[in-house]
């Protein structure tokens, strides 16, 4: 067993299936630290670094930061950062607890319009960080592809990887910075067209479907190349809009999405960087495909009833080649269960997935508001107790 590692060393070793002194504990924290420290004013990075100190939690924090390339198509603002000859104007109407926002977008190839309902601050009934609801989608059909191309920012116009380098410098050995790059669907084609629209297009207008996805695939690859050229070492690939939980079949996933994943992973590996694949839905039907794509880290392994991850099966099928990350049930165990339930879950995860390294214990998504403080404490205490390597 290696000597005591820093959080950074421990996470890197686990991702590469190298020996670790203990299983890294790196959940998606959400508001967990605000609950533990009763502190909603301090920024999340400061709280995480405080919590990761030796006398606090068993925490090896990872920090998912923005690429620096604006996502203009998933926005409620009039910003045109990173774009060329584009104008955006907003009409905002009061709609009770929400604002009704109409975005008018003018491009040299024509105009686009969308209508969104965005919850106002101070309305907890809409949840933590709620996404705006689409009343009218930006893309109605093939004629909108021309104008849409003008809404893809040029990385050369953007401050690419700046947030990553700031975070790396600030965190040092006490954690790991990763950069989120959205898949062609995640808050891209899936937002401008909608998942239902895309599913219909696949069968009724395959040419349009392919062209729309190709536009955002090219954006993903250009954005990733710019990040890698600037020294980014971990790409957090966001693919949950392509999850089987959304309704895509394994056969369609293999045909349409797997080649995109393979190309993205190959690009990242060409720069000797690590690929962390994120899907917080059902994963048992795609695990072998994810391994075949060469993915380094596979998360979040959401267990039933929300997901379908069977940790022992995944460990046996792909765990010697893919680092498994996540698993902790944030809703039915960490939030709604007892401390005994939490401890049993942690012990099971460590017993099943820790042997041989290649496991990072985390959660199935961000720990939520309303989670009992005692359960959060138990989660970290149990990770410290059962995650020791012998």
C-alpha positions in Angstrom: 0.0 0.0 0.0 1.4 3.5 -0.8 2.2 6.0 1.8 -0.3 8.7 2.6 -1.4 10.5 -0.6 -2.7 13.9 -1.3 -6.2 14.2 -2.6 -4.8 15.0 -6.1 -2.5 12.0 -6.1 -5.3 9.7 -4.8 -7.7 10.7 -7.5 -5.1 10.4 -10.3 -4.1 7.0 -9.1 -7.7 5.7 -8.9 -8.4 7.0 -12.4 -5.4 5.1 -13.7 -6.0 1.9 -11.7 -2.9 2.4 -9.7 -2.5 1.6 -5.9 -4.1 4.0 -3.5 -3.8 4.5 0.2 -7.6 4.6 0.6 -10.5 4.9 -1.7 -11.0 8.5 -2.9 -14.3 10.0 -1.6 -15.4 12.6 -4.1 -19.1 13.2 -4.2 -21.0 15.8 -6.0 -21.5 18.1 -3.0 -24.3 20.3 -4.0 -25.4 22.1 -0.8 -24.0 19.4 1.5 -21.2 21.7 2.7 -23.6 24.6 3.3 -25.6 22.2 5.5 -22.6 21.0 7.4 -21.0 24.3 8.0 -24.3 26.4 8.1 -22.6 28.7 5.6 -24.4 29.9 2.4 -22.2 32.9 1.8 -18.7 31.4 1.3 -17.9 30.2 -2.2 -18.1 26.4 -2.9 -14.4 26.0 -3.6 -13.3 27.6 -0.3 -15.8 25.4 1.6 -14.6 22.2 -0.1 -11.0 23.0 0.6 -11.9 23.7 4.2 -13.8 20.4 4.5 -10.9 18.4 2.9 -8.4 19.3 5.6 -7.2 16.3 7.6 -9.2 17.1 10.7 -12.5 17.5 8.8 -14.1 15.2 6.3 -12.8 12.2 4.3 -13.1 14.3 1.1 -11.1 14.3 -2.1 -12.8 17.1 -4.0 -13.1 17.4 -7.7 -14.1 20.8 -9.2 -16.0 20.8 -12.5 -15.4 24.2 -14.1 -16.6 25.9 -17.3 -14.6 25.7 -20.5 -14.8 29.4 -21.1 -16.8 28.9 -24.3 -20.3 30.4 -23.8 -23.4 28.3 -24.4 -25.5 30.9 -26.3 -28.2 28.4 -27.2 -28.8 27.5 -23.6 -29.2 31.0 -22.1 -31.8 33.5 -21.0 -29.5 36.5 -21.6 -28.9 38.8 -24.5 -25.1 38.2 -24.4 -23.4 37.5 -27.8 -20.0 36.7 -26.3 -17.8 34.7 -28.6 -20.1 35.3 -31.6 -19.8 37.4 -34.7 -22.6 39.3 -36.4 -25.4 38.4 -34.1 -27.9 40.5 -32.2 -30.1 39.2 -29.3 -32.9 41.1 -27.6 -35.2 40.1 -24.8 -38.8 40.7 -23.9 -39.5 39.8 -20.2 -43.0 39.5 -18.7 -44.0 38.8 -15.1 -45.5 35.4 -14.7 -46.0 35.1 -10.9 -43.1 33.1 -9.5 -41.4 33.0 -13.0 -40.3 35.4 -15.7 -41.6 34.7 -19.2 -38.6 35.5 -21.5 -38.8 35.8 -25.2 -35.4 35.9 -27.0 -35.2 37.4 -30.4 -32.1 36.5 -32.3 -31.0 38.2 -35.5 -28.3 36.6 -37.7 -27.1 37.2 -41.3 -28.8 33.9 -42.3 -32.2 34.8 -40.7 -33.9 35.2 -37.4 -34.7 32.8 -34.5 -37.0 33.1 -31.5 -37.6 31.1 -28.4 -39.8 31.5 -25.3 -38.8 30.3 -21.9 -40.3 30.4 -18.4 -37.5 31.0 -15.8 -38.2 30.7 -12.0 -37.4 33.8 -10.1 -34.9 33.8 -7.2 -36.5 33.1 -3.8 -39.0 30.5 -5.0 -37.9 27.2 -3.4 -41.0 25.4 -4.8 -39.1 25.2 -8.1 -36.2 23.4 -6.5 -32.5 24.0 -6.3 -31.1 25.8 -9.4 -34.1 25.0 -11.6 -33.6 25.0 -15.4 -35.9 27.3 -17.4 -38.8 25.5 -19.1 -39.0 25.8 -22.9 -42.4 27.1 -24.1 -41.2 27.6 -27.7 -38.0 25.9 -29.0 -35.3 27.8 -30.8 -35.2 25.4 -33.8 -38.5 24.5 -35.4 -37.1 22.7 -38.5 -34.4 22.5 -41.2 -34.7 26.1 -42.2 -33.4 27.2 -38.8 -30.0 25.4 -39.2 -28.5 28.3 -41.2 -29.2 30.9 -38.5 -28.3 28.4 -35.8 -24.7 28.1 -37.1 -24.1 31.7 -36.2 -24.8 30.8 -32.5 -21.8 28.5 -32.2 -19.0 30.6 -30.5 -15.5 30.6 -32.0 -13.1 29.4 -29.2 -10.6 31.9 -30.5 -12.9 34.7 -29.3 -13.2 33.1 -25.8 -11.1 32.9 -22.7 -10.7 29.2 -23.0 -9.4 27.2 -20.0 -8.9 30.3 -17.8 -11.2 29.0 -15.1 -9.4 25.6 -15.1 -6.0 27.2 -14.6 -7.3 29.5 -11.8 -8.9 26.5 -10.1 -5.8 24.3 -10.5 -3.6 27.1 -9.0 -6.0 27.6 -6.1 -6.6 23.9 -5.3 -3.0 22.6 -5.7 -2.7 19.1 -4.2 -5.9 19.4 -2.3 -8.2 18.3 -5.2 -8.5 18.0 -8.9 -10.0 20.4 -11.5 -11.9 19.1 -14.5 -13.5 21.0 -17.4 -17.1 20.3 -18.5 -17.7 19.8 -22.2 -21.3 19.2 -23.2 -22.2 16.4 -25.6 -24.0 17.4 -28.9 -27.3 16.9 -27.1 -26.6 18.2 -23.5 -28.0 21.7 -23.4 -27.2 21.9 -27.1 -29.4 20.0 -29.7 -31.5 18.7 -26.8 -32.4 22.2 -25.8 -32.8 23.9 -29.1 -35.0 21.1 -30.5 -36.1 19.1 -27.4 -35.6 15.4 -26.8 -39.1 14.5 -28.2 -38.5 16.6 -31.3 -35.1 14.8 -31.9 -36.7 11.4 -31.4 -39.3 12.2 -34.0 -36.7 13.6 -36.3 -34.6 10.4 -36.1 -37.4 8.5 -37.7 -39.1 11.1 -39.9 -36.3 13.4 -41.1 -33.0 11.6 -40.5 -31.0 14.1 -42.6 -32.1 17.0 -40.4 -31.4 15.0 -37.3 -27.9 14.1 -38.4 -27.1 17.7 -39.6 -28.2 19.2 -36.3 -26.2 16.7 -34.2 -23.2 17.2 -36.5 -23.2 21.0 -35.9 -22.9 20.5 -32.1 -20.5 17.5 -32.5 -18.2 19.8 -34.4 -18.6 22.5 -31.7 -17.7 19.9 -29.0 -14.6 18.8 -30.8 -13.4 22.4 -31.5 -14.0 23.4 -27.9 -12.2 20.3 -26.6 -9.2 20.9 -28.9 -8.9 24.4 -27.7 -8.9 23.2 -24.0 -6.4 20.5 -24.6 -4.1 22.9 -26.5 -4.2 25.0 -23.3 -3.1 22.2 -21.1 -6.3 20.8 -19.6 -5.7 17.3 -18.3 -9.2 16.1 -17.4 -12.3 16.4 -19.6 -15.7 16.0 -17.9 -17.9 14.7 -20.8 -21.5 15.5 -20.1 -23.8 12.9 -21.8 -26.9 12.7 -19.7 -29.2 13.9 -22.5 -28.2 10.7 -24.4 -29.0 8.5 -21.4 -31.2 5.4 -21.7 -33.3 7.0 -19.0 -34.3 9.7 -21.5 -35.8 7.1 -23.7 -33.0 6.2 -26.3 -32.6 2.5 -27.0 -29.3 0.7 -26.6 -29.3 0.0 -30.3 -29.8 3.6 -31.2 -27.2 4.6 -28.7 -24.7 2.2 -30.4 -25.5 3.6 -33.8 -25.7 7.3 -33.2 -23.9 8.3 -30.0 -21.2 5.7 -29.5 -19.2 6.9 -32.6 -19.3 10.4 -31.2 -18.1 9.3 -27.8 -15.3 7.2 -29.4 -14.1 10.2 -31.4 -14.2 12.5 -28.4 -12.3 10.1 -26.2 -9.7 9.5 -28.9 -9.2 13.3 -29.2 -8.7 13.6 -25.4 -6.3 10.6 -25.3 -4.2 12.1 -28.2 -3.2 14.8 -25.7 -2.6 12.3 -22.9 -5.5 13.6 -21.0 -8.2 11.7 -19.0 -11.9 11.3 -20.0 -14.6 11.3 -17.3 -17.9 10.3 -18.8 -21.0 11.5 -17.0 -24.5 9.9 -17.2 -26.7 10.0 -14.0 -29.4 7.7 -15.4 -29.6 4.0 -16.3 -26.2 2.6 -17.4 -26.3 -1.2 -17.4 -27.3 -1.2 -21.1 -24.3 0.9 -22.2 -21.5 -0.2 -19.8 -19.8 -2.4 -22.4 -20.0 0.3 -25.0 -18.5 2.9 -22.6 -15.6 0.5 -22.0 -15.2 -0.1 -25.7 -15.1 3.7 -26.3 -12.0 3.9 -24.1 -13.5 6.0 -21.4 -11.3 6.4 -18.3 -13.9 7.2 -15.7 -17.6 6.3 -15.7 -20.0 8.0 -13.5 -22.5 8.4 -11.7 -23.6 4.7 -11.5 -27.0 5.6 -10.1 -28.5 2.6 -8.2 -32.2 1.6 -8.3 -34.8 2.8 -8.1 -33.7 6.0 -9.9 -31.1 4.3 -11.9 -30.2 0.7 -12.6 -26.5 0.4 -11.7 -25.5 -3.0 -10.3 -22.1 -2.2 -8.8 -20.8 -5.7 -8.5 -21.7 -6.5 -12.1 -20.1 -3.4 -13.4 -17.0 -4.1 -11.4 -16.8 -7.6 -12.8 -17.6 -6.6 -16.4 -15.5 -3.4 -16.9 -14.0 -2.4 -13.6 -10.5 -3.6 -14.4 -10.3 -1.2 -17.3 -12.7 1.7 -16.4 -12.5 3.6 -13.2 -16.0 3.5 -11.6 -17.2 6.6 -9.8 -20.2 7.6 -7.8 -23.0 5.1 -6.7 -24.1 6.7 -3.5 -27.9 7.1 -3.5 -28.4 10.7 -2.7 -32.2 10.6 -2.5 -33.5 7.3 -1.0 -30.5 6.7 1.3 -28.5 9.8 2.0 -31.5 12.2 2.2 -34.4 9.9 3.2 -32.7 7.0 4.9 -31.3 6.6 8.4 -27.7 6.9 9.4 -27.6 3.1 9.6 -28.9 2.9 6.0 -26.1 5.3 4.9 -23.4 3.3 6.6 -24.6 0.1 5.1 -24.6 1.6 1.6 -21.1 2.9 2.0 -19.8 -0.4 3.4 -21.4 -2.3 0.5 -19.9 0.0 -2.1 -16.4 -0.3 -0.6 -16.6 -4.1 -0.2 -17.7 -4.5 -3.8 -15.7 -1.9 -5.8 -12.6 -1.0 -3.8 -10.5 -4.1 -4.4 -7.9 -3.5 -7.1 -8.3 0.3 -7.1 -10.2 1.9 -10.0 -13.0 3.2 -7.8 -13.9 6.7 -6.6 -16.8 6.7 -4.2 -19.2 9.5 -4.8 -22.9 10.1 -5.2 -25.5 9.7 -7.9 -25.7 13.5 -8.3 -25.4 16.5 -6.0 -26.4 15.9 -2.4 -29.6 17.9 -2.0 -31.1 20.5 0.2 -33.0 19.1 3.2 -30.6 16.2 3.7 -30.1 15.6 7.4 -26.7 16.7 8.7 -26.3 13.5 10.6 -26.6 11.5 7.4 -24.0 13.6 5.6 -21.6 13.2 8.5 -22.2 9.4 8.5 -21.6 9.3 4.8 -18.1 10.8 5.2 -17.3 9.0 8.5 -18.2 5.6 6.9 -16.1 6.4 3.8 -13.1 7.1 6.0 -13.7 3.8 8.0 -14.4 1.4 5.2 -12.3 3.0 2.4 -8.9 2.1 4.0 -6.8 -0.2 1.8 -5.1 -3.1 3.5 
